[in-house]
Amino acid sequence: MKKYRNICRMLSVLLVLAMLVPCFGLAANAAGSPCAEDGCSGEYLDGICSAAGHFEAAPVEGGVYRISNAGQLYWFAALVNAGENEYEGDNGEVYNAVLTADIILDGELAWTPIGLYTSAREFVRYSGTFDGAGYTIYGLYYDNTKFDGRNAGLFGTVDTNGTVKNLTLADSVINGATDIGGIASYNYGTILGCTQSGTVTGTGATGGIVCRNMGLVQDCTNTGAVTGSTTGGIAAENKGEVVSCDNTGAVSGTSSVGGIVGMNSGTVDASVNSANVTAANTHAGGVVGNHIGGEITGSGNSGAVTGGSDYIGGVAGVCSGAAITRSFNTGAVTGSTAKSDAVGGVVGAIDGTNTAASAVTSCYNTGAVTGRSWVGGLAGLSGYQKTPQTVTFSNSYSTGAVTGTSLTGAVVGSLSKGTVTGSYYLSGAQNSVSGAAAATAEQFASGEIAYKLNGSTSEGELIWKQNIGTDASPRFNGAVVRYDSANGTYYNEVCTHTGTETRRENEVAATCTTAGSYDSVAYCTVCGEEVSRQTVTIPALGHDFVDGVCTRCGAKEETPSENPFVDVPEGIYFYDPVMWAVENGITNGVDDTHFGPDVACTRAQVVTFLWRAAGSPEPESTENPFVDVADGIYYHKAVLWALENGITKGIDATHFGADLECTRAYVVTFLYRAMGKPEVTLKKSAFNDVYDPDVYYYEPVLWAVENGITKGVSATRFGVAEICNRAQIVTFLYRAYND
């Protein structure tokens, strides 16, 4: 393998290593604590030595560096970047990290991206997992517009096996030459669940999340302004996958400028832009500026798209040998009436290549389209290259106004090559192509066009939906449109169940010694139809002995209740929960005189506690898929019960991970599921590490807080990644099962 090395740079790497070695493995120092560097008279302030020159080492646990302050983040970057530099090579050791707090960087202290790239074509690719754990990095500062200013971002290059996830980058300033990205410059691996809200500026290729993506970018959001040459709100260039991403930050550039991706030859799926997109010259698109191969599917734009010259589209500026499917534009698409050609509501110009056809399928435009020549509701120009491949438009519509000085059309401005089938446009607009039918605004609003676009059926898997009386034209979500042939009307027969109310039915009260149950039933608040029903088990209450007599059933206590544990003092918050757990057979101590309140809970222990609290029910199935859950071991039945009741799964198809320690997020999730996923009325989290409504623990955390089962570790942080101990889990159980 060919390697490119730089002697001076290698010497600097050795100096960095020399500085780092004494600090490896140290625990985080408190603010103002003496610097750990030998012979240093300074002190750490947010992990940065006051004497300058080095940073506090991040402590490592289980092979993961736990970063809690600015200095530790700088230190971790230097650690990664001190690896062997080689062009197209293996970096050797993998460095994994997790944030344990919000990080506030010094805006005047320049940042070196994690994973280097220099003008000498040396780089270190980051191949570990960097987990933001829902925390935010504030004030990252990078300002270098020279050639060495390329490959800028929080990360330089994320390698094939690398992952950056669950991270927010806020109030940052990233300003460089080319290959500029907010989270990363190059991505060959995975960027998942990240948000960028600072400014990202380049003189060349620039992206809000990543500049050049060859891997996967999923569930990411950019809200900051992005400016460059080839520019994208999420990625400047995509050869991989961009999935379920959103952009709300203004995007501007020279050519190949897109709300999601500037230049695309990969897949863009389920991604939406709602910000203004501006290209000084050509190739401006609400989703993709220049779509060359690949596919855009399930994506759309509602922002204004403006180009200074040719090839401007609501979804894509140009589509060449590629597909655009189930995508939409509702924003204004504007070019100059003096010099802009090929302007379209979905795509500005479209053609096949020598090897691949192009297609616009099941798309719509409702935005106004303005240009000079070749201006159309779906496409401005179809067939601009001399290639044997063709273009198809099918199952689509446009109701947007089209304005131009020549070659304009409600569907396609100029169709020199291609066919149109099963498509519609608004009556009264100019149309010069066959295969598209005119329809009045009333026909669009009535649901008739949605029904016809679905092949005049309301059965099967349907693309087009419409809430009649609300939507002026078909959409991809909402209610199914049905047709009453007796009176010729269209209607929404099936309720969309936009709101539900949960009630308890068939309740059987629990006693001290027997479990109870009830049906948790969700009813639609619009039509009253039952939406879901789930039977919830109420664990046996256990005796409540006072002076030797149960206050609930009158049973006499055989043995007076005593506290055998020297580490459970009376009056501490977990005293009653521990006594309740021991009395009801949920758990014993770690020995005869110690409960072990600070001992971490494993996955095996947590499901066993839940199973016993539910009355130790016999699992319905004896099939055990896990090689690490032996028959007869104490948690065997508990694991099978948890698996068949949807409380938890294994860590993979054949391993349960019994000895892995459980975090607070996992514990409240298991408990929430064990309680039957009760209705949660609290709608918004107050915690900055519980911010994504789609993450698995979002609703369980809201339920736990709402019902007084647990609070956060602070007013603004729940502590999702912190390990839950025995005292905490029995307290959670006690509060859940005793209201």
C-alpha positions, 0 to 999 in steps of 0.5 A: 500500500502506497504511503505518503509521509511528512518527516516534520509532521511525524516529529510533531506527532511524537511530541504530542504523544510525549505530552499525552503519555503521562496523562493516560487513564487519569480520572477527570480533575476538578476545576482549579485542580493542579495540572497533572503534567510533570513539572507544570505549575498551572491548574486545570480550568475546564480541562485546559491547563492555565500554563498552556500547551496541554489538556486534561486526559479523559478517563477511560472505562471499559475501553471508552473515553468519557469526555466531560469538559473542553480540555478532554475533548481537545486531548481526545482529538490529539490522541486520535490524530497522533496515530500513524498517518497514511494515505488509504491505510489502517490507523491501528487502534480504535478510540471510542468515546462518549460525552458525559456533559455538555462541552463549552469550548473557548471560541478563541482556541482553534480546533483541529478536526478529529481525523486529520487531512493536510495539503501533503495528503496525509490523513488519519481516519476516525474509526471508533464510535463517538457517542454524544449521548444527547449532549451538546458541544458549544463554540467550536471554532475553525477559521482557515481559508487556506489550502490546509483549511480543507477537511474541516469540521468537528471530525475530519474523516470518519472511516468505514467502521467509524460512527458519530451519533447522538450529538449536537454542535451549536454556536459553532463557527466553521470557516475553511477552503473546501471539503468543509462540513459541520459534523465531518468533512468526509464520511465513509461510516455512519453519522446518526442522530446529529444536529448542527446549528452553527455557521458553516462556510467554505470557498469550495464544497461545503455541507451543513452536516458533512461535506462528502458522504460515502457512507450513511447519514441518518436522522440528522438536522442542520439549522445553521446557515451553509455557504460555499461553492457546491453546497448542501444543507446536509451534504455537499456531495453524496455517494452513499445514503442520506436518510430521514434528514431535515434542513432548516438553515439557509443554503447558498452557493455558486453551482450545484446547490441543494437544500439537502445535497448539492451533488448526488449520485447516491440515495436521498430518502425521506429528507425534507428542506424548508429553508431558502436555497440560492445558487448564484449560477446554475443547478439549484434544487430544493432537495438536490442541486445536481442529481446524477445517478442514484435516487431521490425518494420520499423527500421534499421541499417547502423553501424558496429555490432561486438560481441566477442562471439555468437548471433550477428545480423544486426537488432537483435542478438537474436529473441525469440518468436518475430517479425521483419518486414520491417527492414534492415541492411546495415552495416558489422556484424562481429564475431570472426572466432575462436569462434563466432556462430550464426551470421546473416545479420538480426538476429543472432539466432531465434526461437519460444517459447512455446507460440509464434512463430517468424517471419522475414518478408519483411526484407533485408541485404546488409552488409557483415556477418562474424563468425565461425559457423551458419553464414547466410545472413538473419539468422545464426541459426534458431531453437536452442530451443526445443519448439513447436513453429516455425520460418518463413522467408518470402518476404526478401532478402540478397546480403551481403557476408557471411563468416564462417568456417562451417554451412554458407548460403546465407539465413540461416546458419542452418535451423533446424526449420522453413520455407523460402518462397518468398525470394532471395539471390545473385547468386553464394553464397552458399545456403542450404535451400529451398524457396529462389531463386538465382538472379543476381546483374543485376536482383536486380539492374533492379527492377525485384526482387522488383517487385517480392517481391511485388507479381508481381504487381505495384498496391495497398499498396506496401512495396518494392520500388526502384529507378532504375538506382540508387539503387542496390537493393530494398528499402522501399522508392523510386519509384514504380517498374512497369513491361513492359510485351511487352519487359520484362523490369522493369521501374519507370513510376511514378515520385517521385516528389523529387523537386517542383516549386510553381507558381501563376496562375489565379491571380485577383488583390485586390482593396482597397475595394474588395479581390483578389485571386490567385492559388498557384500551385506546379509543379514537377521540374523533370516531370513538373506534377502538384503536388498541387493547392490551392486558396489563398485569397488576402485581400482588400488593404484598402485605403491609404489616403494622404492629404485626397485622396487615392493614389490607387483609388482616393477616398476621405477620409470622416474623416481626419485620426487621432490617438486617442490613447495615448499609440501609439506614432508616430514613434514607430514600431507599429504606422503604423500597428495600424493605418492600422488595425483600418482604415481597421476594423481589430480591435479597441482600448481597449477603445476610447483612448487606443489601449493596445499594451502590452495586450496579444492576445487570440486565439479568437482575433487572428483568428478574426483579420485574418478573418477581414483582409481576408475581413470577408468572410462568413463561408461555414459551420454553424456547430459549434463543440465547446461548448465554442464558442457561436452563435452570439459572435464576434468571432463565424464566425471567428472561423468557417472560421479558422476551415474550412480553416485549419488555426487552430483547437480547443484545443480538439474536443469540445473546441476552447480555445477562451480565451487562450493566443497565443504564437509567434509560434501559431501566425506566424503559423496561419498567414502562413496558412491564407496566403495559406502556401506560398513557403519558400526558406529559408531552415535552422533555425538560432534559437536554439528553432526552431530546428526540421523540423517536428515541426508544427511551423518550416516552418512558422517561416522560412517564417516569417523571410524570408519575414520580418514579424518578427525576433527572440527575439534575434539572436539565439532564436525566442521565440516560447513560449512567448505570443504575444501582440496586438502590435505584432499581428497587426504588423505581419498582416500589414507586411504580407498584405502590403509586 
